[in-house]
Amino acid sequence: MLETERLILRRWEESDAENLYYFAKDPDVGPIAGWPPHQSVEESLHVIRNVFNGREAYAICLKTDNKAIGAIELKLNGHTDMTERDDECELGYWLGKPFWGHGIVPEAVREMLRHAFEDIGMQKVWCGHYDGNLKSKRVQEKCGFRYQWTTEGVDVPLMHETRTGHVNLMTKDNWLWQKLYEAAKSVQNGRKISDYVEAGGVAAAILSASGRIYTGVCVDTCSTLGICAERSDAGNIQRD
């Protein structure tokens, strides 16, 4: 089980079938992602047993009630056509329509990326979307995925059609850089301490060998006694 501020990502259970059907029967949810709306609770139960049974398949749940409102999965080698490497995987996700527009999928995706890179040793996470699926495209952009290529005539077997597909990628190096950037940005807060001292206009973040992130900000004075953000950062590591 994985957790974020608002969410629990947990294994699917057969008791989730009714909730899954409630959201997956909506024609605005599945078809744009490449699968038809569910027709019954029995079909949803079959999907839980035979599709959502991967090692890294999770139900997206709100902490308030732990009920499944969507799905997210890291599809490992052998279960994706995007890679043949054991240290790479494909990310897939969808969310029930009543919860669109609340930042839930980006929150879940960020935790899955952390899990992929920190817990299960991935070096790359691939993610795609079909032409016209602007919500999925936006999620990938917000989470830092980088565009790789577009393919025409992609077979969508469950919908019995072909589409244009777009593929994006997150590498571990890019994920670490983004993590450091966000850490530095979180402490940047330029302010005037006095007529002679200002602080926080520049921030820096350093990743230690142990995997811990240290942050620091600059202190500017009217003399030469100031300190740059990088030195402040290094000092935090030495004091730890």
C-alpha positions as CSV (number, residue, x, y, z in Angstrom):
1,M,0.0,0.0,0.0
2,L,1.2,3.5,-0.9
3,E,-0.1,6.8,0.7
4,T,-0.1,10.5,-0.2
5,E,-1.6,13.5,1.5
6,R,-5.1,12.6,0.3
7,L,-4.9,9.2,-1.2
8,I,-4.3,5.5,-0.5
9,L,-3.1,3.4,-3.4
10,R,-3.8,-0.2,-2.5
11,R,-4.3,-3.6,-4.1
12,W,-7.7,-4.3,-5.7
13,E,-10.2,-6.5,-3.9
14,E,-13.2,-8.4,-5.2
15,S,-15.4,-6.3,-3.0
16,D,-14.4,-3.3,-5.2
17,A,-16.4,-4.6,-8.1
18,E,-19.5,-2.5,-7.5
19,N,-17.5,0.7,-7.2
20,L,-15.4,-0.2,-10.2
21,Y,-18.5,-0.7,-12.3
22,Y,-20.1,2.6,-11.1
23,F,-17.2,4.6,-12.5
24,A,-16.1,2.3,-15.4
25,K,-19.6,2.2,-17.0
26,D,-19.3,5.9,-17.8
27,P,-18.7,6.3,-21.6
28,D,-16.5,9.4,-20.9
29,V,-14.0,7.4,-18.9
30,G,-12.9,4.2,-20.7
31,P,-13.1,4.8,-24.5
32,I,-10.8,7.8,-24.5
33,A,-8.2,5.6,-22.8
34,G,-8.7,2.6,-25.1
35,W,-11.3,0.4,-23.4
36,P,-15.1,0.1,-23.6
37,P,-17.4,0.9,-20.8
38,H,-18.1,-1.9,-18.4
39,Q,-21.5,-3.5,-18.9
40,S,-22.1,-5.2,-15.5
41,V,-20.7,-5.7,-12.0
42,E,-19.7,-9.2,-13.2
43,E,-17.6,-7.7,-15.9
44,S,-15.9,-5.4,-13.4
45,L,-15.2,-8.4,-11.1
46,H,-13.6,-10.2,-14.1
47,V,-11.4,-7.2,-14.7
48,I,-10.3,-7.1,-11.0
49,R,-9.5,-10.8,-11.1
50,N,-7.7,-10.9,-14.5
51,V,-6.6,-7.4,-15.5
52,F,-6.0,-5.5,-12.2
53,N,-3.9,-8.4,-10.9
54,G,-0.4,-7.1,-11.9
55,R,2.3,-6.9,-9.3
56,E,2.1,-3.1,-9.3
57,A,-1.6,-2.5,-10.0
58,Y,-3.4,-0.3,-7.4
59,A,-6.8,1.1,-6.7
60,I,-6.9,4.9,-6.2
61,C,-8.8,5.6,-3.0
62,L,-9.5,8.7,-0.9
63,K,-8.3,8.4,2.6
64,T,-11.7,9.5,3.8
65,D,-13.4,6.2,2.9
66,N,-10.8,3.9,1.2
67,K,-13.2,3.3,-1.7
68,A,-11.8,2.7,-5.2
69,I,-12.4,5.7,-7.5
70,G,-9.8,4.9,-10.2
71,A,-6.9,2.8,-11.2
72,I,-3.1,3.2,-11.5
73,E,-0.5,0.7,-12.5
74,L,3.2,0.3,-13.3
75,K,3.2,-2.3,-16.1
76,L,6.4,-4.3,-15.8
77,N,8.5,-6.0,-18.5
78,G,6.4,-8.7,-20.2
79,H,3.1,-6.7,-19.7
80,T,3.9,-3.7,-21.8
81,D,5.0,-3.1,-25.4
82,M,7.0,0.0,-24.5
83,T,10.1,-1.7,-23.2
84,E,11.8,-5.0,-23.0
85,R,14.0,-4.1,-20.0
86,D,13.4,-5.2,-16.4
87,D,14.4,-1.7,-15.1
88,E,11.8,0.1,-17.2
89,C,8.0,0.1,-17.0
90,E,4.9,1.7,-18.4
91,L,2.5,3.9,-16.3
92,G,-1.2,3.7,-16.9
93,Y,-4.1,5.3,-15.0
94,W,-7.7,6.5,-15.1
95,L,-10.1,8.2,-12.6
96,G,-13.8,8.2,-12.1
97,K,-15.4,11.3,-13.7
98,P,-16.9,12.8,-10.4
99,F,-13.3,13.3,-9.2
100,W,-11.8,15.0,-12.3
101,G,-10.3,18.4,-11.9
102,H,-9.1,18.0,-8.3
103,G,-5.5,17.1,-8.9
104,I,-6.0,13.5,-7.8
105,V,-4.3,11.7,-10.7
106,P,-1.1,13.9,-10.6
107,E,-0.9,13.3,-6.9
108,A,-1.2,9.5,-7.5
109,V,1.3,9.6,-10.4
110,R,3.9,11.4,-8.4
111,E,3.7,8.8,-5.7
112,M,4.0,6.0,-8.3
113,L,7.1,7.6,-9.8
114,R,8.6,7.8,-6.3
115,H,7.8,4.2,-5.8
116,A,9.2,3.2,-9.2
117,F,12.5,4.9,-8.7
118,E,13.1,4.5,-5.0
119,D,11.4,1.2,-4.1
120,I,11.5,-1.1,-7.1
121,G,14.6,0.0,-9.0
122,M,13.3,1.5,-12.2
123,Q,15.5,3.7,-14.4
124,K,12.7,4.8,-16.8
125,V,9.0,5.1,-16.7
126,W,7.1,5.3,-20.0
127,C,3.6,6.8,-20.4
128,G,1.4,7.3,-23.4
129,H,-1.9,8.8,-24.4
130,Y,-4.1,8.7,-27.5
131,D,-4.6,11.8,-29.6
132,G,-7.5,13.9,-28.1
133,N,-7.0,12.7,-24.5
134,L,-6.0,16.1,-23.3
135,K,-6.6,15.4,-19.6
136,S,-4.0,12.5,-19.7
137,K,-1.6,14.7,-21.7
138,R,-1.9,17.4,-19.1
139,V,-1.2,15.0,-16.2
140,Q,2.0,13.8,-17.9
141,E,3.1,17.4,-18.6
142,K,2.4,18.5,-15.0
143,C,4.3,15.5,-13.6
144,G,7.4,16.2,-15.7
145,F,7.2,13.6,-18.4
146,R,9.1,14.5,-21.6
147,Y,7.7,13.9,-25.1
148,Q,9.4,11.2,-27.1
149,W,7.5,10.3,-30.3
150,T,4.1,10.1,-32.0
151,T,2.9,7.0,-33.9
152,E,0.0,6.9,-36.4
153,G,-2.2,3.9,-36.8
154,V,-1.8,2.4,-33.3
155,D,-4.0,-0.6,-32.9
156,V,-6.6,-0.3,-30.1
157,P,-7.9,-3.9,-29.9
158,L,-10.5,-3.4,-27.2
159,M,-12.1,-0.6,-29.3
160,H,-11.6,-2.4,-32.7
161,E,-9.9,0.7,-34.2
162,T,-6.6,2.5,-34.8
163,R,-5.6,5.8,-33.3
164,T,-2.7,8.2,-33.1
165,G,-0.6,7.6,-30.0
166,H,1.9,9.9,-28.2
167,V,4.7,8.5,-25.9
168,N,6.4,10.4,-23.1
169,L,9.1,9.4,-20.7
170,M,10.4,10.1,-17.2
171,T,13.9,9.0,-16.4
172,K,15.3,8.6,-12.9
173,D,17.8,11.4,-13.5
174,N,15.0,13.8,-14.6
175,W,12.9,12.8,-11.7
176,L,15.7,13.5,-9.2
177,W,16.4,16.8,-10.8
178,Q,12.7,17.8,-10.6
179,K,12.6,16.6,-6.9
180,L,15.6,18.8,-6.1
181,Y,14.1,21.8,-8.0
182,E,10.9,21.5,-6.0
183,A,12.7,21.2,-2.7
184,A,14.8,24.3,-3.4
185,K,11.7,26.2,-4.6
186,S,9.8,25.3,-1.4
187,V,12.3,27.2,0.7
188,Q,13.0,30.2,-1.6
189,N,11.4,33.2,0.0
190,G,13.2,36.5,-0.6
191,R,12.9,38.9,2.3
192,K,14.5,41.9,3.8
193,I,15.9,41.3,7.3
194,S,17.1,44.8,7.9
195,D,18.5,47.8,5.9
196,Y,21.8,45.8,5.6
197,V,20.7,42.1,5.2
198,E,18.4,40.2,2.8
199,A,17.9,36.5,2.7
200,G,16.1,33.8,0.7
201,G,16.3,35.3,-2.7
202,V,18.2,32.3,-4.0
203,A,17.8,28.7,-2.9
204,A,19.6,25.5,-3.5
205,A,19.1,21.7,-2.9
206,I,21.7,18.9,-2.6
207,L,21.1,15.2,-2.8
208,S,23.4,13.4,-0.3
209,A,24.9,9.9,-0.8
210,S,22.3,8.5,1.7
211,G,19.4,9.9,-0.5
212,R,18.5,12.7,1.8
213,I,17.8,16.2,0.3
214,Y,19.3,19.2,2.0
215,T,18.2,22.8,1.2
216,G,19.7,26.2,1.9
217,V,19.2,29.8,1.0
218,C,21.5,32.8,0.5
219,V,22.1,35.5,3.0
220,D,23.2,38.8,1.4
221,T,24.8,41.6,3.5
222,C,26.3,45.0,2.8
223,S,29.7,43.5,3.6
224,T,31.5,40.3,2.6
225,L,30.0,38.3,5.4
226,G,27.1,36.9,3.4
227,I,26.7,33.3,2.4
228,C,25.5,31.7,-0.8
229,A,22.7,29.2,-1.0
230,E,25.1,26.4,-2.0
231,R,27.4,27.0,1.0
232,S,24.3,27.1,3.3
233,D,23.3,23.8,1.8
234,A,26.7,22.2,2.4
235,G,26.7,23.4,5.9
236,N,23.5,21.6,6.6
237,I,25.0,18.3,5.4
238,Q,28.1,18.8,7.6
239,R,25.9,19.4,10.7
240,D,23.8,16.3,10.1
